[in-house]
Structure formats: C-alpha cells, structure tokens
Amino acid sequence: MAEAERRKAERRKAERRVSPKIQASRQDILDAARTFQWKGKLPEWTTVVGGRELPARPLVLEAARVSDHNPTKTGEAAVILTDLGFEVRYKGTTVLREDLPD
C-alpha cells in the first residue's frame, strides 16, 4: 500500500511541475512527429515516435502549437511524453517515469 501511495504522490508532484499552458494529446504528438524535421545533432533528451528518435521538447512544443520560446523545460516535456505513453530517452538510454527530473 505504501508503494501505491508513494507513486500517487509522485504523480501529483509531476502534475504540479508541468506547465499548464502546454496541452498536447497523444494524437497531437503523433501528428507532429509525422512531419517533424530536425537538422543537426539530437539533444540529450529524446523520444521515439513511429520508430524515429526525435528531440523531446521541440516535438512537444510543436504538437502543442506554441512558440519555441515557451518556458517549458525539457524535463516537463519528458513528463508529458511519458504520460502519453511514449518512450523517453536520455543520451540514448530509456528513462522510466519515476526517474524523470523534477
């Protein structure tokens, strides 16, 4: 029981740290990924969508249709992607939901 309560508290904490202005559904992410173009080296935080590894924060911002000057942090984008069921990676290694940054 204590484990379930701990995870619930962690989810609430994560919900508080995610910018309320960013709203993207799983379908929004899939649609954005379909046409997403990234030139240059991938950043440390990425996600895998449709077999493609893409930068986490820029993809979330595009899916939410907000400016790349939005204050959403990469960790927040990683939480959003994980909550929507996408694999998130840090330097190529899959990161579990409970291991995401605050």
Beta strands, then each sheet from edge to edge (+ up, - down):
strand 1: 45-49
strand 2: 52-55
strand 3: 87-90
strand 4: 93-94
sheet 1: 2+ 1- 3+ 4-
end
